[in-house]
């Protein structure tokens, strides 16, 4: 087990290096620091001095990969690649264009993101799995047919409409919750209700359909038939036999996104003006702040790889047949 | 004629589609799953809707420089227009000053109007075009809408009759029945392909389009937006954007996924390691962020090469194409993984082993023995991805990393209408129009994709 873990963690290193090099090429080679400077200082009338100053403030005035002017090991450390990439591995993200420390911003903003994303995931799981079990319970009836039809219809609606519609009906017409905003501590609760409800409803279509296929696959297996033949009730079979065995594919989907909960959702957070990492990223995209976008890309990838690792570990916990080696 | 990049690629795609249809018709083993799709009512109804949408997209993809009379007043002669623009010229040109509700003949906001007696007062101004033919909109409007709508419905019904008769005539040739008995079979719903369901869908589509078409000559059926453009026209133009994003992406996903997936599965060893490494790396970058990063870079690139993108239309077109490419780059990994797993299984099959033992060249094994046998996976994944790509466009446009703001798209319509929900009274029509058009397309695509998956997935075969 520990050996396996070490090997998996070592395997994550080349992946992270790959992500790092890819983003570096995207942000610094395809687009030279000169272009960035010109874009930020206004397109047309930029003096060379202003550009040099802009680049120097951000440490972009070094060579990309190899510094001929320096000596020894400094040939490689005094470069943009070393300065801007190695820090990412130690989660030192550097400074944003407005001079603020990205790392501090991230550690402060990930909590609101988590406050939205974690309840959305939990409530969503609960609701979607129970609805899917219900559809399986009523299989081969009209209820199932129309339930599935409703799921397909709900899948075909853009998530934007759920958010706009939910804000309009619950927030504006019924005035049950504030339309958007965020507060500290327990006061945040009333702001969280609406986004959570909306994200659960928006996910019903695809979620219920997905869980239903998982359950249907299990329902036709021999051990389920045996359980029924022994005289167990349908509900008992569904909840203890089917649900338990369908847990493995469900886990794959859930555990892998657990670390990503910190990143939050871009769309939800910007619609509800929640000061989380999602809206942070959107703001960065709109301000064309390359440093923040690159930090977020790296962070997202690192968390995703962590999620894959967690998934493998959780297999062994749920299913004793799975041995990692 | 002018060919934008996206036009050319779209037509190449359609040609390839046509070629594969012709090829499929001649091969019995390829036809069998399709026959199963053709028997499904929901699939054929959705296909009818999809073809209808594609018709509009094709009309909107044929661009040309208008002559002076075609362009009409107030538009630049240098601006290329599409066949759809030319056809819906009245819709395109009749712009009001600002918002107006569907079927309105008065403006949405009060303005200072100078009356006949020279006294200025605040009131709702008459619209320039919407219901402008009415002398007294307060009383005559409802009746006029009914009359116009009825005229449209009548024309639509006749068009449907002609089409339905033609379709019946053509299809009765392939059955052994005469025209009349075959028509009764259709009416009773006893044909193998559910022609009755198809014809009913067609009737609704034609009634709706003729009715709306007739009405939109006199009114703004879905109202107008902030700068007074007709929302119905915008929704029609958005069809092309949505379909292009859903289809052009395959130009990237298919070659990458097919080549890399099959190579990784067939050769295994270090080839497999490298390819797995590539797609795991790409996969671990959150899709939206990768798209955002790439769009930022493209903007910088376009800013640097300003002279290459002389006109606004060219820029918008390049951006649309680039978006398709990037969406393709982020979405090929799933299919690649599937193809790799399937090839791993196939390479151990007897017929592949036999081919290898007989000394068949490796490229021939890959092309003739492996590729045709993984193609059902490709088809299923393309069909399933289409609807999510159309939905993704709206979300990306909202984050400002989607299509160009000047390109008509449902995402841009939603984005610009979003803030108006806070107005009192609410401006709801842009959102509703985008909702209706998008929902119909995505629902049809989802249903069709389900039928394709049921027919092609061997695990689901009965």
Interface residues (C-beta under 8 A of the other chain):
Chain A: X14 X15 X18 X19 X22 X23 X26 X27 X30 X31 X35 X36 X38 X39 X43 X152 X153 X155 X156 X157 X158 X159 X160 X161 X164 X167 X168 X172 X260 X263 X266 X267 X270 X281 X282 X285 X286 X288 X290 X293 X294 X296 X297 X300 X301 X304 X305 X308
Chain B: X277 X280 X281 X282 X283 X284 X285 X286 X288 X289 X290 X292 X293 X294 X296 X297 X299 X300 X301 X303 X304 X387 X391 X394 X395 X398 X399 X400 X401 X410 X411 X414 X418 X421 X422 X426 X431 X435 X438 X439 X442 X443 X446 X447 X450
